[in-house]
Amino acid sequence: MEYFNARRVTRIGVIAALYVTLTVALSSLSYNNIQFRISEVLMLLCFFSKDYIFAVSMGCFIANLFSPISMDILFGTLATVISAIPMYLLRKRGSLARMIICSLFPVISNAFIVALELKLFMHLPYWISAAEVALGEFVCVTVIGVAIFSVLQKNEGFMRLIVSEKPQTRT
């Protein structure tokens, strides 16, 4: 049985809110075919804890309520969930190479899924849209995100902050 406490639930809510805030505040960069969602840096939290799969997925869903394409709620959230789960499953803390590989899941997932959405609802060319979305994701998650998290994961205080506590056994 999973252990939930106020700190863990708060951490999930704060990350979801941060994702929404960054996406909406930078909406001119966040939506349409050329996307540089700075909030996607938060996807790398899934590399450290499964809690963030829900946090970034919820944040993406809420942020996409503000998208000019209503179907972004479905397509964008689906791309997030599809990329977040393997990021968590293939994690290995401290491994920069593994983090880089995992950072490519959102690049690939968003490229193909969001490009399909853009083709269906904005009638944009699929492969050009896939390349544009992939470029934005690559810059935000793989270049910026990996650089940030490769430094932050060396900080024990930061790691204690983002990783859920294990339940304490009673004696």
Steps between C-alpha positions, in 0.01 A plus 500: 500500500631841404583744772359850462565790729440873479854567381475254212158623387619861525806422290281348227264800506783753489659335196165482318437868579852595391449317169173685439645837599808469279297377203228763519732790593715416197203409280646660188778237518288216640231432242459429124754335272819663625503431871765588752318399816743590774267309735607178325827518696286369788453173308841396629356481851338175382854363479522533879154410631177352369309774685591739222334289231171613648625852575620584148206321338254697710695820434501430126126427500419827680744704289346359184159632606648834387625368166359648178441140386244337728617149412838586655338398829483141374799477266748700710408326824523160330849585369603601851376180664650281227842659548493536880443134583808358323709788637423375849532131414842539337648736757832447668589779737837654441522371143537792261485269197172348621357846569587611146333191354191552717485867399440386143168334585310833516678613183384196305155468658409865453644511149280220372184556705487881490590496128200275440282745690637792297436312175145404594384828650720771347568321169876550535747265330565202728877456463579871517285529814669194650841654439396836648348346812798265541743790475317697772482196728863413439618850592279523810530148639824353370722807476370730776335241724783248507752778566296625795416161652847352454625776731204495741507123556843538662344714774376279785263769626336530160465123471336478844262774390385333178502131596221360714579379845459133576256411776662471837448170674371507855700325767 
